Amino acid sequence: MAPDAVPAPAPAPAPARPGLRKIAPYWYPYTTMAKGRWLNREILEIVSTEFRDRSIEYYRYALESGVTTINGKIAKPDTIVRNGDRIENVVHRHEPPVTSRPVKILHEDREREFVVIDKPGSIPVHATGRYFYLSLVEILQREFGYPKVYTVNRLDRLTSGLMIIGLSSSRAHILSQEFVQGEVKKEYIARCSGEFPVEEVVVDQPLLTVDRQMGLNIVHSEGKPAMTVFKRLHYDGNTNTSVLHCRPLTGRSHQIRVHLQYLGYPIANDPVYSETKIWACYAPCPNGPNLGKGGIDTTPSDERAPPAPPAHLAGSDTADSTRIDPIAPPTAGAPVTSQAQLLPRETGQDIGMGSPLPLSAEAVGIITRLRNMKDEDEDWSRWRDVVFKAKGRLHPKGMPQQKLPPQNRRKRGGPAWTETDVPAAGTPPDEQQPALQREAAPLTEEEVLTIIDTALPQAENPLVRVAPPPDAPTENGRAKQAAAQIAVQEENDGALYCRECYLPLHPDPPPERLYIFLHALRYTTSLGVFETQMPAWAAEGWEWERGSGTCSTE
């Protein structure tokens, strides 16, 4: 987006429970050049290991549907990515809901080209993963009218609080250097589990990112130096939690969260670093799970295990690990068994591919459990059954592929799609190529949205309203499944799956599960001292509804 461009409006808001903000799903064109780590690998292997938004079956299904091209040619799951390749893909994006609490402008200085904002928890800073329009940068440009914004410091999606935003690249660079060189005094507030010591505590354990897709960090001797100073403000016996003042002297990813976990006082509602299902002891723990207190074993190991289905599905047909072709299954309805070599994600060998150092067996186990919990929350087993029965292709009618921005164009690579170039479902491969070789003029964002808005609606597959029987191992679990299905149908006009891409739909989460008890309170910079109000959850005696929510790690 050019600095003086006026952004087109975001998709229409979608109905949501009080306290949440949603937008309707939309088809989104994505174009990129092949990255170095992708070269000479099959496209299905790349997308299934680089991205974990959806299951392997979904990515195979999407590729077989013909919504991905490489240099203008339809890509298949086994297409090899080469240097200089241009990859174009169309996805039906379902942005997760975020809080309805608005972004607040705390200070604006047009002359010195910066603004200070209070970011609510649940809103990501940049468009990433499943988020685009509900990201902070897009909100500031589309709703506050800033032509261009440049983030200076980054907060995790689940973290709330102070951010400094540059209105020019030069100002952003100057402020970023202050953060990098440790010249900015940063102060945070957190609520942790347990009765934290009264005296000041300093943690100087180095941190290492061991899984990029899950965003998991651990204490590791070979990690980057990190130091945090903690001071207890008060202890609440009614919830057995403590509110802390935190001073990170470095700026590592998840630094406060991991250092508190290392001390044995994880953030009380952290869906990753305080989740017992993830941090089960590698060795027998007579006193119960230690939740990563004192760190984990870091001895390298080659031990790996394939993703495991939920316990209540183990051994069932739904949990069968055979690979299926959802486009053309046999008439008998049985899954297709492929003799092809299993992909790294199917064997667990992708765990550690993005780690700078070999992983220990304990780290591998933690990542495996984290991934399995996320996959179970996404309910991919239900989705697989519905798509298998539907036998339909993804076909974003009228959806064009945008061309690369000028700064990313290369001589190598074919033309982008236009909306008339998208091959219809069932078009033989030998009839697809001529249309895809035609060059088209670049489309503006407004033209893209106009085409989407005027596209003919697809006929609804009746399977999107079919509810599978509850299959949890306990009566309470089955009751929760049934209640969730009812909630989904009420929120989506009777549908349990997306009418266009068959994605399993989920009830809207309670707003209080979209953030963690970590807030950036105050920054002291060369431009002045800026601060927010204390978060409501930091008040003495404050209580909240506790319980296991969905695994939200982005």
N, C-alpha and C positions, 0 to 999 in steps of 0.2 A: 504494500500500500504506500503510495507516494505521500510525502509529508503534507501536501496540500489537497489530498484526495478526500472526498466526502464519502464515508463508508455507507454501504447499503444497509438497510435495516436487517436485524437478525430475524430468524424464523419466529412465527407467532408464539406467544406464551401458551403453555399448556396448563390445564387445571392441576392444582396441587393442594396438598393438605396445608392448613395454616402453618406459617413459619417457614415454608419452602418456596423456592422459585424454580420453575421448569420451563423448558421450551419444547416445542414439538420436534419429533425426529425429522431428519432431513438427509437427502443425498448430498454427499460431499466429495468433490473431485480433488485428488491428491496427486501431485507430481514431484518427483525427486530424481536426482542422479544417483547412480550406483555408488555406494560407499566402499572404501577399500576392504573392509572386513566381509563384504558380501560377494566379492569376486570369486568366480568359478564354483559357486554353490547353487543348488536348485532353489528356485524362488519359494517353494513351499517350505523348505527347510529354513530359509531366511526369515520369512514372516512369522513362522511358528515359534522360532527361538528369540527373535528380536521383539516381538509383540505378544502380550499375553491377555489382551482384551477378550479374546474369544478362543474357542477350542480349535484343535487341529482339524477336526471334521469341518468346522465352519470355514477355515481358510481354504481347505481343499475344495469345498462346495463353491466358494466364491470364485476360485480360479477356474473351476470347470464351467462356471456360469459365463465366463468370458468378460468379466468386468475389469480385468487387469491386462494392460498391454506393456510390451517392452519394445521401444523404438517403433511404436505404431502397430505392432503385430500382437495378436492375441497370445497371451502367455498361458501355458499349462503348468500343472504342479511341478513337472520335471524340467521346465525350461531353465537353462543355465544362465546366470547373470554374468556379464562380461564388463570389462573396463569401458567406461564411456556410455554405458547403457542408460537410457531414460525410461524410468518406470512410472507408469500412470495407472492410477487405481481409483475406483469409485466405491465408497463405503456408505452404508446407511447408518448415520451417526445418531446414537441415542445418548445425549449428554445427561449424565446423572444430575439429579436436583442439587441445588445449593441452598444455603440459607437465604431467606428473604430480607435479612438485615442488610441495609444498604451500605455501600462503600461511603466513607465520610472523608471530605476534604478538610483537613485540620489547618492547613496553612498553604497559601499560594503566593508565590513571588515571581511575577512575570519578568521583572527586570533582571533578576539573577537566574531565571529559567529553571525553577524547580517547584514542586508541590510536595506536601507531606500528607499522607492519607492514613486512615485506619482501616485495615483490611479485615473483613470478617473471616472467621474460620470456615473452611469448606470451599473457598474460592481459590483455584490455582492462579499463580501469578501469570504464567504464559500458557498459550494454547498448546496443549500436550495431551497425548493419550486420547481419551474420550471427550476432552473438553476443547471447545473453541470459543463460541459466543459467550459462554459463562466464565471466561477467564478474565482476570483483572485488567490486562492490557486492552482487551476488546471492550470491556465495560467503560474504561476511561475514555477510549476514543469514540465509541458509539453513543454513549449516554451523557458524557460530560463535555464532549465536543473538542477534546484535545486532538489536534491533527496528528501528532506523533508523540509517543512517550518512550522513555528509556529507563528501564528499571536499574536501580543502583544496588540495593540489597535484596536478597531473596528470602521469602518466608515459605515454609512448607504449606501445602494446601490446607492441612488440618490446623495450622497455627494462625492465630489472629494477631492484630496489632499494627505497630508503626512501620511504615515504609516511606522511603524518600524516592521520588520519581523525578528524573531529569526531563526537561522539556527541550533539551538540545543534546546532541551527542557529546559536545565538548564539556558541558556541565556534568553530565553523567559520568564521563571519564574521570574528571577531577574528584568527584565524590566517591567513585568506586575505588580509586587509589587510596583514599583515606581509610576505607573499610579494609582493604587488602593489607595496608601497612600497619593496621592496628591503632590508628589515630582516633577512631570513633569509640566512645564509651557506650556500650550496649547494655541495657538492663531489661530483664524479662521477669515475668511472674509465672509460677507453675504451682499446680496442686498435685502432690505425689501421694502414693500409698504409704501408710505407716507413720510412726512418730519419728520424724527426722530429728537428728541431734540439735541441741540448742546452739552449740558453738559453730563457728564458721567452718565449712568443709571445702577443701580445694581438691579437685580431681585433675590430674595431668596425664591421663591415659591416651595414647595415640589411637586414631580411628581409621578404619578401612571399609570402603564400600565393597561388599562381596557379591551382591546380586543387583545389577542395574535395573532389571525389569521390576523387581519387587521393591527396589530402593532400600535394601537391607544393609545396615552398617553394624560393625562389631568393634570391640576393643582388640587391637592386634599390635604386636611389637613392631611390625613392619609398616604400620599405618602412618598417617600424617599427624604431626604434633597437634595436640589439642589441650586446652586448659579452661576449666570453668570453676567459678567461685560461687558457693551456695550459702545462703543465710536464711534460717527459718524465721518467718514472720509470726506464725501462730499454728497451733495444733488443734484439730477438731476431733474430740473423742467420739462424737456421735457418728462420724463416718470413718474414723481411724485414718484420717488424711492430714497432711501438713501443707500449708501454703508457704512457698519459698520465694525469696528474691534471688535471681540468678544473674551472674555476670560472666558471659562467655568472652574470654580474652582472645580466642581465635574464632574462625567462622567455618567450621566443618559441618558437613551435612548431618542432620539429626544429632548434633553435638550434645545439647542439653538432654535430649531423650535418652541417648545411649549412656551418658555419664550417670544419670540418675538410676538407670537400670543396673549399671555396674555397681553402684553403691547399695543396691537392694531396695531402692525407693522409687520404682518406676512411676511415671505420670499415671494418675489413677484411672483414666479412661483411655489410655493409649491402646489402639486396636492391634498394634504389633508388639511393642516392647513390654507389655504387661499381660499378654494373652497366654494363658497356661497351655492351650492346645498347641501352641507353636514352640514354647520354650520348655518342653518336657525334658527331664534330665536324661543325658546320654548314658550315664551310669545310674545304678539304683540310688534313690534319694530317700533315706529313712525319714527325713523331716518334711517330705513333700517337695514340689517343684521349687527351684530356686530362682526361676525367671531370669536367668542370666547374671545373677549376682556374682561379682568377682570375675566376670568374663567366662569364656568358653575355651575348650581345648582347641589349639590351633595346629596340631600335628598333621601334616599333609596326609591325605588318603585318597585312594582311587575308588573307594566304595561309592556306588550309586544304586539307586532303585527307581524303577518306573513309577509314574504317578499312580497313586492308589485311589480306587473309588471310595465313596463314603462307606462306613462299616455296614450300614443297612442295605447297601446295594452289592456288596461283595458276593461274587458267585452268581449273580443274576445275569440274565441276557442283556439288560440295559447296561450293566457294568462291563460287558465283554470287551476285551481290548482289541479284537480284530478290527481291521481297517475296513471302512465301508465306502461305497460310492453312492452318495445321496442323489445323484442325477439319474442313474439308470440301474436301480437295484433289481435283482432277479424277481420274477413273478411270484416265486414262493414266499418272498418276504424275508428271507434269511440274510444276515450280513454277508458281505463278500470278503473272503479271506485273501489277502494279498501276500504273494511270496516276496514282494519287494523288501528291501532292507528297511527296518524301522528308523524313523527319524530320531535325532538326538532328544527331542522333547518327549518322545514316546518311551525312551529307554532311561531317561534321567541324565544322559550324558551332556545335556546342554547346561546343567547346573555347574557353575564355575567357569563357563566359557567367557564370561565378561569380567571375571575376577583377575586382578593383577597378580595374584599369588595362588598357589595350589591350596585347596580347601581341606579342612579336617573333616572327619566323618561326622562330628557333631555339627559343624556348620552346614554340611550337606543335609543332615537330617532336619535342621531348623528350616532351611530353604524349602525342602520337600514338603514339610508340614504346612508352611505358609502358603505355598502354591496350591496344595490340595484343599486347604480351607477356602481359599479364594475361588477355586473351581467349583467346590460344592456350593458356595454361596451363589454363584452364577447359574447353578442348576443346569449344567450342560447335558446331563443325562436325559432330562425331559426334552430339551431342544433337539437332541439327536433323534429321538423317536419320532417327533413330529415332522422334521424335515425328511426323514427316511420315508415316511408315509406320504408326504406331500408330493414328492417327485418333481418339484418345480425348480426352475432356475431363478437366481437373482436377475432381475431385468429392470434397471432403473430407466423406465421409459422417459425419453426426452432429456436425459441427463447428459450434458456435454462434459468433455474433459478440457480443462483449461491448459493453456500452454505455459511453459516455464517463464518465470519473470526474466527480463532481459539479462540480469546479472548472472543467471544460472544456465543460460543457453550454451550449448556446445555444438560444434559442427557435426559431431556424430549423433545419430539418433534420428528417427523418423518423425513424421508429423503427429500432432496431437489429434484426438478425436473431435468431431463435432457431434451435435445431437443426432444428425442424420447418418452418421458413420457407425453408431453403436449397432452391432449386428443383432438381429432378432434372435430370440431363443430358438435353438434347433438349426440355425444356419450352418451348413457344412463348412468345415475349415477352408476348403478350396474356393469357396465363394465369399469368404470374409475379407481376404487380403486386398483385392483391388480397391474396395471402398476405403479401407484404412490407409491407403497410400496417398489419398488426396490431401493436399495442403489446405488449411483453413485459416481465415483471419482470426487474430486473437479476440477473445470474448471478454467484455467487461464483466465485473461482478454483477452489475444491474441486469445485464443480458442473461447471465446464468440464472439468477433468481427468477426472472420473468419466464424462462423456459420451464423451470421447475414448477412454478405456480400454475402454468397453463397445461401441464402434462395431464394426460388422461388417467383417471384413477384405475387401479387394477382391481379385478374381481376378487372378492375375499374368499380365501380358502376356508371351508367350514372347520378345518382342523384347528384353527386358531382359537376356537371356543371350546374345544374338548379338554376337559380337566382330567389328568391322569389320577388314579386312585392314590391317596396318601400311602406312603410306604416307609415311614419312619419306624424304628424298632420299638418305640414306646407309645403308649396311648396319648400321653401329653404331646409328644412330637408329632403324631398324626393329627391331633387337634390343631396344632399350630400350622401345619401344612394346609389343612382345610381352611382355616381362617385366613391364611395368606392368599389362597386362591380366590376366596370370596372378595377380599380387599382389592386384588388385582382386577377382577372382573368389574367391580364397582367403579374403579378409577379409569377403566379403559373400555367402557361401553360393551362389556361382556367378553372382551378378548383376553386370552391368556398369553398370546404370542403376538409379535408384531405382524401386521397384515402384509407387510412388504418384504421383510427379511426373516421372519419366523423367530426372531430373537425372543427368548423367554422374558416376559415382563415380570416385574417385582413390585410389591407394595412400596409406596413412598416411605422412606425411613423417618423415624422421629427426628425433628430438627436437632435435638440435643446429642444425637449420635454422629453429627457431621463435623464435629470439631474436637480438639483435645484441650486439656487444661494447660495451655502454654500460650503466653501472650507477650509480644514485644511492647514494653511499656514506655521506654525512654531512650533517646539517642542524644549524645552530646557531640556536636560536630563543629567544624570551622564556621558553619553558617548559623549556628545557634543551638539551643537546647529545645528539643521537641518531645512531647509526651502525649499519651492518651489518658483517658480515665481508667481506673482500675476495672478489670472485668467483673461482672456480677458474681461469677463463681468463686472469686477470691475472698468474698465476705466471710467473716467468722460465723460458724454454724450453718453455712449454706449446704443444702442437700440436693441430690439429683436422683432421677430414676435410674437405677443400675440394672444391668443385664447384658447379655452377650448380643452385640449388634453385628452387622455385616462386616466382613473383612474389607476395610477400605484403606489401601496402602499408598495410592498415587500422590 
